[in-house]
Amino acid sequence: AHYDSVPEGPGAYDNMAAGAMVMEAYRFFKEHKPARTIEFVWFGAEEKGLLGSQAYAKTHSEEISQHFFNLNTDLAGQLIGGTVLGVTADPTVCTELLELMEANQLGVTIKNQVWASDSNTFAWKGIPALTVNRDGFGMHTRHDTVQWISTWALEREAKILITMACWLANEEELAFEKTIPDEMEEELKRYFK
């Protein structure tokens, strides 16, 4: 998740709440050791053009090809709206996620597209990526305050994040293609030129 906000937005929804979800996932995995390594990262300067995640990718260029998947959270915790999984990866990831969400009775909308968040940096580097996003109210405005954050929605989205992370970190064999489709690669090239 990114921890910066825009000058006109206090940043509760975009993106303090999503950062809290990452902290909750960290607490969960501290008690439930995963089979695969999980890295917990907060990026700065997402609002200035994904500069934090790009700096991370540059600093870790030698090891980034070993990354298996990127789970990103951006916009979270509002009671208004719905949870969207923006998947920048092969469509087989969407099929697997749909089955996972249905098995856990977690309603989400899944969109297979390039997503305007830090997950793009990883997809650009060839890593399948996903952003958990809560469509809501007030992003980049003075209304991006804690009064619009719902404990219920935040807990539910943290459960969605942790469910996906458990699946990715513990499933012995994952059936999806670990590629970025050509059309997404082309769009990402335009995004990062």
GUPADREN-934944 format. One record per residue (C-alpha): residue number from 1; residue in one letter; x, y, z. Coordinates in pm, 1 decimal. Layout:
<node><num>NUM</num><residuo>a</residuo><u>X</u><v>Y</v><w>Z</w></node>
...
END
This chain:
<node><num>1</num><residuo>a</residuo><u>0.0</u><v>0.0</v><w>0.0</w></node>
<node><num>2</num><residuo>h</residuo><u>108.8</u><v>359.1</v><w>-39.6</w></node>
<node><num>3</num><residuo>y</residuo><u>116.0</u><v>592.1</v><w>258.5</w></node>
<node><num>4</num><residuo>d</residuo><u>112.3</u><v>930.6</v><w>88.4</w></node>
<node><num>5</num><residuo>s</residuo><u>-193.3</u><v>1138.3</v><w>6.6</w></node>
<node><num>6</num><residuo>v</residuo><u>-270.1</u><v>1438.7</v><w>-210.1</w></node>
<node><num>7</num><residuo>p</residuo><u>-255.5</u><v>1792.3</v><w>-62.5</w></node>
<node><num>8</num><residuo>e</residuo><u>-632.3</u><v>1841.5</v><w>-91.7</w></node>
<node><num>9</num><residuo>g</residuo><u>-714.2</u><v>1501.2</v><w>65.6</w></node>
<node><num>10</num><residuo>p</residuo><u>-641.3</u><v>1410.3</v><w>428.7</w></node>
<node><num>11</num><residuo>g</residuo><u>-583.9</u><v>1049.6</v><w>314.1</w></node>
<node><num>12</num><residuo>a</residuo><u>-803.3</u><v>834.0</v><w>539.3</w></node>
<node><num>13</num><residuo>y</residuo><u>-959.0</u><v>643.3</v><w>246.6</w></node>
<node><num>14</num><residuo>d</residuo><u>-665.8</u><v>698.3</v><w>10.9</w></node>
<node><num>15</num><residuo>n</residuo><u>-467.5</u><v>542.6</v><w>165.0</w></node>
<node><num>16</num><residuo>m</residuo><u>-437.3</u><v>518.2</v><w>543.5</w></node>
<node><num>17</num><residuo>a</residuo><u>-710.5</u><v>252.3</v><w>565.3</w></node>
<node><num>18</num><residuo>a</residuo><u>-539.0</u><v>33.8</v><w>304.5</w></node>
<node><num>19</num><residuo>g</residuo><u>-209.9</u><v>68.7</v><w>492.1</w></node>
<node><num>20</num><residuo>a</residuo><u>-391.8</u><v>-55.1</v><w>803.3</w></node>
<node><num>21</num><residuo>m</residuo><u>-504.7</u><v>-362.2</v><w>606.7</w></node>
<node><num>22</num><residuo>v</residuo><u>-140.6</u><v>-442.0</v><w>527.8</w></node>
<node><num>23</num><residuo>m</residuo><u>-58.1</u><v>-412.0</v><w>898.0</w></node>
<node><num>24</num><residuo>e</residuo><u>-343.8</u><v>-649.9</v><w>980.8</w></node>
<node><num>25</num><residuo>a</residuo><u>-212.5</u><v>-898.9</v><w>723.2</w></node>
<node><num>26</num><residuo>y</residuo><u>132.2</u><v>-870.9</v><w>882.9</w></node>
<node><num>27</num><residuo>r</residuo><u>-14.9</u><v>-948.9</v><w>1226.7</w></node>
<node><num>28</num><residuo>f</residuo><u>-198.5</u><v>-1250.1</v><w>1082.6</w></node>
<node><num>29</num><residuo>f</residuo><u>110.0</u><v>-1395.6</v><w>913.0</w></node>
<node><num>30</num><residuo>k</residuo><u>324.8</u><v>-1334.6</v><w>1218.7</w></node>
<node><num>31</num><residuo>e</residuo><u>100.3</u><v>-1591.0</v><w>1391.9</w></node>
<node><num>32</num><residuo>h</residuo><u>38.4</u><v>-1814.8</v><w>1086.7</w></node>
<node><num>33</num><residuo>k</residuo><u>371.3</u><v>-1873.2</v><w>915.5</w></node>
<node><num>34</num><residuo>p</residuo><u>323.6</u><v>-1899.6</v><w>537.6</w></node>
<node><num>35</num><residuo>a</residuo><u>491.6</u><v>-2158.4</v><w>317.2</w></node>
<node><num>36</num><residuo>r</residuo><u>628.6</u><v>-1887.7</v><w>84.8</w></node>
<node><num>37</num><residuo>t</residuo><u>804.3</u><v>-1566.6</v><w>179.5</w></node>
<node><num>38</num><residuo>i</residuo><u>582.1</u><v>-1259.1</v><w>203.7</w></node>
<node><num>39</num><residuo>e</residuo><u>723.2</u><v>-907.8</v><w>190.6</w></node>
<node><num>40</num><residuo>f</residuo><u>524.8</u><v>-621.4</v><w>347.1</w></node>
<node><num>41</num><residuo>v</residuo><u>597.3</u><v>-287.8</v><w>182.6</w></node>
<node><num>42</num><residuo>w</residuo><u>455.5</u><v>63.4</v><w>215.1</w></node>
<node><num>43</num><residuo>f</residuo><u>536.2</u><v>296.7</v><w>-72.4</w></node>
<node><num>44</num><residuo>g</residuo><u>570.5</u><v>672.6</v><w>-71.9</w></node>
<node><num>45</num><residuo>a</residuo><u>498.5</u><v>899.9</v><w>-367.5</w></node>
<node><num>46</num><residuo>e</residuo><u>227.7</u><v>687.0</v><w>-530.6</w></node>
<node><num>47</num><residuo>e</residuo><u>23.6</u><v>1002.4</v><w>-583.3</w></node>
<node><num>48</num><residuo>k</residuo><u>316.4</u><v>1162.6</v><w>-767.8</w></node>
<node><num>49</num><residuo>g</residuo><u>329.1</u><v>889.2</v><w>-1032.8</w></node>
<node><num>50</num><residuo>l</residuo><u>413.0</u><v>559.3</v><w>-857.8</w></node>
<node><num>51</num><residuo>l</residuo><u>757.9</u><v>694.5</v><w>-771.0</w></node>
<node><num>52</num><residuo>g</residuo><u>788.8</u><v>491.0</v><w>-449.6</w></node>
<node><num>53</num><residuo>s</residuo><u>716.7</u><v>154.3</v><w>-609.3</w></node>
<node><num>54</num><residuo>q</residuo><u>940.6</u><v>240.4</v><w>-903.2</w></node>
<node><num>55</num><residuo>a</residuo><u>1224.3</u><v>326.2</v><w>-662.2</w></node>
<node><num>56</num><residuo>y</residuo><u>1164.1</u><v>-5.5</v><w>-485.3</w></node>
<node><num>57</num><residuo>a</residuo><u>1178.8</u><v>-195.8</v><w>-816.5</w></node>
<node><num>58</num><residuo>k</residuo><u>1501.2</u><v>-19.0</v><w>-910.8</w></node>
<node><num>59</num><residuo>t</residuo><u>1664.8</u><v>-77.1</v><w>-572.0</w></node>
<node><num>60</num><residuo>h</residuo><u>1561.8</u><v>-445.4</v><w>-576.1</w></node>
<node><num>61</num><residuo>s</residuo><u>1615.7</u><v>-505.6</v><w>-948.7</w></node>
<node><num>62</num><residuo>e</residuo><u>1837.2</u><v>-811.1</v><w>-888.0</w></node>
<node><num>63</num><residuo>e</residuo><u>1573.4</u><v>-993.6</v><w>-685.2</w></node>
<node><num>64</num><residuo>i</residuo><u>1247.1</u><v>-867.6</v><w>-836.6</w></node>
<node><num>65</num><residuo>s</residuo><u>1234.4</u><v>-1147.5</v><w>-1094.9</w></node>
<node><num>66</num><residuo>q</residuo><u>1200.1</u><v>-1388.5</v><w>-800.5</w></node>
<node><num>67</num><residuo>h</residuo><u>877.7</u><v>-1217.0</v><w>-690.4</w></node>
<node><num>68</num><residuo>f</residuo><u>582.9</u><v>-1443.3</v><w>-752.9</w></node>
<node><num>69</num><residuo>f</residuo><u>287.3</u><v>-1204.6</v><w>-723.1</w></node>
<node><num>70</num><residuo>n</residuo><u>211.6</u><v>-850.4</v><w>-606.3</w></node>
<node><num>71</num><residuo>l</residuo><u>-91.6</u><v>-781.5</v><w>-387.0</w></node>
<node><num>72</num><residuo>n</residuo><u>-151.7</u><v>-409.4</v><w>-349.4</w></node>
<node><num>73</num><residuo>t</residuo><u>-419.2</u><v>-222.1</v><w>-153.3</w></node>
<node><num>74</num><residuo>d</residuo><u>-535.0</u><v>122.3</v><w>-260.2</w></node>
<node><num>75</num><residuo>l</residuo><u>-857.1</u><v>284.2</v><w>-136.4</w></node>
<node><num>76</num><residuo>a</residuo><u>-1017.5</u><v>97.9</v><w>150.5</w></node>
<node><num>77</num><residuo>g</residuo><u>-1265.4</u><v>96.4</v><w>430.8</w></node>
<node><num>78</num><residuo>q</residuo><u>-1566.2</u><v>288.5</v><w>304.5</w></node>
<node><num>79</num><residuo>l</residuo><u>-1913.0</u><v>155.7</v><w>372.8</w></node>
<node><num>80</num><residuo>i</residuo><u>-2024.7</u><v>315.2</v><w>46.0</w></node>
<node><num>81</num><residuo>g</residuo><u>-1923.3</u><v>125.3</v><w>-266.1</w></node>
<node><num>82</num><residuo>g</residuo><u>-1797.3</u><v>-220.7</v><w>-346.8</w></node>
<node><num>83</num><residuo>t</residuo><u>-1468.8</u><v>-408.9</v><w>-340.2</w></node>
<node><num>84</num><residuo>v</residuo><u>-1293.3</u><v>-444.1</v><w>-673.7</w></node>
<node><num>85</num><residuo>l</residuo><u>-994.3</u><v>-665.3</v><w>-748.8</w></node>
<node><num>86</num><residuo>g</residuo><u>-803.6</u><v>-499.8</v><w>-1033.2</w></node>
<node><num>87</num><residuo>v</residuo><u>-599.6</u><v>-782.9</v><w>-1184.3</w></node>
<node><num>88</num><residuo>t</residuo><u>-309.8</u><v>-696.9</v><w>-1414.5</w></node>
<node><num>89</num><residuo>a</residuo><u>-223.3</u><v>-1051.8</v><w>-1514.0</w></node>
<node><num>90</num><residuo>d</residuo><u>-334.0</u><v>-1342.2</v><w>-1728.4</w></node>
<node><num>91</num><residuo>p</residuo><u>-714.9</u><v>-1397.0</v><w>-1716.6</w></node>
<node><num>92</num><residuo>t</residuo><u>-654.8</u><v>-1737.1</v><w>-1552.6</w></node>
<node><num>93</num><residuo>v</residuo><u>-575.8</u><v>-1544.0</v><w>-1232.4</w></node>
<node><num>94</num><residuo>c</residuo><u>-929.2</u><v>-1398.9</v><w>-1243.2</w></node>
<node><num>95</num><residuo>t</residuo><u>-1081.9</u><v>-1745.8</v><w>-1278.7</w></node>
<node><num>96</num><residuo>e</residuo><u>-886.3</u><v>-1872.8</v><w>-978.3</w></node>
<node><num>97</num><residuo>l</residuo><u>-973.8</u><v>-1564.7</v><w>-771.8</w></node>
<node><num>98</num><residuo>l</residuo><u>-1342.7</u><v>-1595.5</v><w>-852.2</w></node>
<node><num>99</num><residuo>e</residuo><u>-1342.2</u><v>-1954.8</v><w>-724.9</w></node>
<node><num>100</num><residuo>l</residuo><u>-1148.6</u><v>-1851.4</v><w>-413.2</w></node>
<node><num>101</num><residuo>m</residuo><u>-1384.5</u><v>-1563.3</v><w>-333.6</w></node>
<node><num>102</num><residuo>e</residuo><u>-1694.3</u><v>-1777.3</v><w>-391.4</w></node>
<node><num>103</num><residuo>a</residuo><u>-1556.2</u><v>-2058.1</v><w>-172.0</w></node>
<node><num>104</num><residuo>n</residuo><u>-1503.0</u><v>-1805.4</v><w>108.2</w></node>
<node><num>105</num><residuo>q</residuo><u>-1834.9</u><v>-1625.1</v><w>49.5</w></node>
<node><num>106</num><residuo>l</residuo><u>-1659.6</u><v>-1296.3</v><w>-22.2</w></node>
<node><num>107</num><residuo>g</residuo><u>-1838.9</u><v>-1092.1</v><w>-284.2</w></node>
<node><num>108</num><residuo>v</residuo><u>-1610.7</u><v>-885.1</v><w>-505.7</w></node>
<node><num>109</num><residuo>t</residuo><u>-1598.6</u><v>-750.5</v><w>-858.1</w></node>
<node><num>110</num><residuo>i</residuo><u>-1297.3</u><v>-869.3</v><w>-1057.6</w></node>
<node><num>111</num><residuo>k</residuo><u>-1163.4</u><v>-655.6</v><w>-1341.8</w></node>
<node><num>112</num><residuo>n</residuo><u>-883.5</u><v>-782.7</v><w>-1564.5</w></node>
<node><num>113</num><residuo>q</residuo><u>-705.4</u><v>-461.7</v><w>-1664.4</w></node>
<node><num>114</num><residuo>v</residuo><u>-414.0</u><v>-230.3</v><w>-1597.1</w></node>
<node><num>115</num><residuo>w</residuo><u>-488.0</u><v>-58.3</v><w>-1267.4</w></node>
<node><num>116</num><residuo>a</residuo><u>-372.1</u><v>293.1</v><w>-1178.5</w></node>
<node><num>117</num><residuo>s</residuo><u>-177.2</u><v>205.5</v><w>-864.1</w></node>
<node><num>118</num><residuo>d</residuo><u>156.7</u><v>67.4</v><w>-741.1</w></node>
<node><num>119</num><residuo>s</residuo><u>66.9</u><v>-278.3</v><w>-872.3</w></node>
<node><num>120</num><residuo>n</residuo><u>142.1</u><v>-139.2</v><w>-1220.2</w></node>
<node><num>121</num><residuo>t</residuo><u>512.1</u><v>-118.1</v><w>-1138.7</w></node>
<node><num>122</num><residuo>f</residuo><u>526.6</u><v>-490.7</v><w>-1068.4</w></node>
<node><num>123</num><residuo>a</residuo><u>319.6</u><v>-586.0</v><w>-1372.9</w></node>
<node><num>124</num><residuo>w</residuo><u>553.0</u><v>-367.2</v><w>-1581.0</w></node>
<node><num>125</num><residuo>k</residuo><u>838.5</u><v>-583.8</v><w>-1447.2</w></node>
<node><num>126</num><residuo>g</residuo><u>650.7</u><v>-900.9</v><w>-1550.5</w></node>
<node><num>127</num><residuo>i</residuo><u>508.4</u><v>-988.9</v><w>-1207.5</w></node>
<node><num>128</num><residuo>p</residuo><u>135.7</u><v>-1075.2</v><w>-1199.0</w></node>
<node><num>129</num><residuo>a</residuo><u>-26.6</u><v>-804.2</v><w>-987.7</w></node>
<node><num>130</num><residuo>l</residuo><u>-354.1</u><v>-712.5</v><w>-824.1</w></node>
<node><num>131</num><residuo>t</residuo><u>-493.7</u><v>-409.3</v><w>-644.7</w></node>
<node><num>132</num><residuo>v</residuo><u>-766.2</u><v>-445.1</v><w>-383.0</w></node>
<node><num>133</num><residuo>n</residuo><u>-974.1</u><v>-130.5</v><w>-425.9</w></node>
<node><num>134</num><residuo>r</residuo><u>-1288.2</u><v>-6.8</v><w>-252.2</w></node>
<node><num>135</num><residuo>d</residuo><u>-1498.8</u><v>206.1</v><w>-483.6</w></node>
<node><num>136</num><residuo>g</residuo><u>-1629.0</u><v>479.4</v><w>-259.0</w></node>
<node><num>137</num><residuo>f</residuo><u>-1651.8</u><v>850.2</v><w>-200.6</w></node>
<node><num>138</num><residuo>g</residuo><u>-1409.1</u><v>1135.6</v><w>-147.4</w></node>
<node><num>139</num><residuo>m</residuo><u>-1082.1</u><v>1022.6</v><w>-305.6</w></node>
<node><num>140</num><residuo>h</residuo><u>-851.4</u><v>1320.8</v><w>-365.9</w></node>
<node><num>141</num><residuo>t</residuo><u>-1091.8</u><v>1560.5</v><w>-194.0</w></node>
<node><num>142</num><residuo>r</residuo><u>-1132.0</u><v>1725.7</v><w>145.9</w></node>
<node><num>143</num><residuo>h</residuo><u>-1391.9</u><v>1455.3</v><w>219.9</w></node>
<node><num>144</num><residuo>d</residuo><u>-1123.5</u><v>1184.1</v><w>245.5</w></node>
<node><num>145</num><residuo>t</residuo><u>-1159.1</u><v>1172.7</v><w>623.4</w></node>
<node><num>146</num><residuo>v</residuo><u>-1187.7</u><v>902.8</v><w>886.4</w></node>
<node><num>147</num><residuo>q</residuo><u>-1559.1</u><v>972.2</v><w>941.4</w></node>
<node><num>148</num><residuo>w</residuo><u>-1629.3</u><v>788.6</v><w>612.6</w></node>
<node><num>149</num><residuo>i</residuo><u>-1430.8</u><v>477.3</v><w>713.9</w></node>
<node><num>150</num><residuo>s</residuo><u>-1639.5</u><v>180.1</v><w>826.6</w></node>
<node><num>151</num><residuo>t</residuo><u>-1499.1</u><v>-78.6</v><w>1067.4</w></node>
<node><num>152</num><residuo>w</residuo><u>-1718.4</u><v>-341.3</v><w>900.3</w></node>
<node><num>153</num><residuo>a</residuo><u>-1591.5</u><v>-262.1</v><w>549.0</w></node>
<node><num>154</num><residuo>l</residuo><u>-1229.4</u><v>-240.2</v><w>661.8</w></node>
<node><num>155</num><residuo>e</residuo><u>-1245.2</u><v>-575.8</v><w>842.6</w></node>
<node><num>156</num><residuo>r</residuo><u>-1410.4</u><v>-735.9</v><w>539.7</w></node>
<node><num>157</num><residuo>e</residuo><u>-1147.9</u><v>-601.8</v><w>300.0</w></node>
<node><num>158</num><residuo>a</residuo><u>-868.6</u><v>-715.2</v><w>532.1</w></node>
<node><num>159</num><residuo>k</residuo><u>-1026.8</u><v>-1062.4</v><w>523.8</w></node>
<node><num>160</num><residuo>i</residuo><u>-1026.9</u><v>-1049.8</v><w>142.1</w></node>
<node><num>161</num><residuo>l</residuo><u>-659.8</u><v>-945.4</v><w>137.9</w></node>
<node><num>162</num><residuo>i</residuo><u>-556.6</u><v>-1213.7</v><w>388.2</w></node>
<node><num>163</num><residuo>t</residuo><u>-759.9</u><v>-1483.0</v><w>207.7</w></node>
<node><num>164</num><residuo>m</residuo><u>-578.7</u><v>-1405.5</v><w>-118.9</w></node>
<node><num>165</num><residuo>a</residuo><u>-240.0</u><v>-1384.3</v><w>52.7</w></node>
<node><num>166</num><residuo>c</residuo><u>-295.5</u><v>-1722.9</v><w>224.8</w></node>
<node><num>167</num><residuo>w</residuo><u>-387.9</u><v>-1878.4</v><w>-109.3</w></node>
<node><num>168</num><residuo>l</residuo><u>-82.6</u><v>-1735.7</v><w>-284.4</w></node>
<node><num>169</num><residuo>a</residuo><u>154.2</u><v>-1812.3</v><w>2.1</w></node>
<node><num>170</num><residuo>n</residuo><u>37.2</u><v>-2160.9</v><w>92.7</w></node>
<node><num>171</num><residuo>e</residuo><u>-115.5</u><v>-2332.5</v><w>-209.5</w></node>
<node><num>172</num><residuo>e</residuo><u>130.5</u><v>-2598.8</v><w>-325.8</w></node>
<node><num>173</num><residuo>e</residuo><u>46.5</u><v>-2555.1</v><w>-695.3</w></node>
<node><num>174</num><residuo>l</residuo><u>-131.0</u><v>-2252.2</v><w>-838.0</w></node>
<node><num>175</num><residuo>a</residuo><u>-312.2</u><v>-2315.1</v><w>-1165.5</w></node>
<node><num>176</num><residuo>f</residuo><u>-290.9</u><v>-1969.1</v><w>-1320.4</w></node>
<node><num>177</num><residuo>e</residuo><u>-46.0</u><v>-1849.4</v><w>-1584.7</w></node>
<node><num>178</num><residuo>k</residuo><u>227.2</u><v>-1633.1</v><w>-1433.9</w></node>
<node><num>179</num><residuo>t</residuo><u>241.2</u><v>-1396.1</v><w>-1729.8</w></node>
<node><num>180</num><residuo>i</residuo><u>126.7</u><v>-1048.9</v><w>-1828.5</w></node>
<node><num>181</num><residuo>p</residuo><u>-84.7</u><v>-1050.2</v><w>-2148.9</w></node>
<node><num>182</num><residuo>d</residuo><u>68.0</u><v>-872.5</v><w>-2449.1</w></node>
<node><num>183</num><residuo>e</residuo><u>-200.9</u><v>-603.0</v><w>-2462.0</w></node>
<node><num>184</num><residuo>m</residuo><u>-140.9</u><v>-518.3</v><w>-2095.0</w></node>
<node><num>185</num><residuo>e</residuo><u>235.1</u><v>-507.9</v><w>-2153.8</w></node>
<node><num>186</num><residuo>e</residuo><u>176.6</u><v>-257.9</v><w>-2436.0</w></node>
<node><num>187</num><residuo>e</residuo><u>-43.5</u><v>-42.2</v><w>-2214.3</w></node>
<node><num>188</num><residuo>l</residuo><u>212.8</u><v>-55.9</v><w>-1933.0</w></node>
<node><num>189</num><residuo>k</residuo><u>487.7</u><v>52.6</v><w>-2174.6</w></node>
<node><num>190</num><residuo>r</residuo><u>285.4</u><v>363.6</v><w>-2256.1</w></node>
<node><num>191</num><residuo>y</residuo><u>221.0</u><v>418.5</v><w>-1885.4</w></node>
<node><num>192</num><residuo>f</residuo><u>590.3</u><v>405.2</v><w>-1794.5</w></node>
<node><num>193</num><residuo>k</residuo><u>748.3</u><v>583.7</v><w>-2089.1</w></node>
END
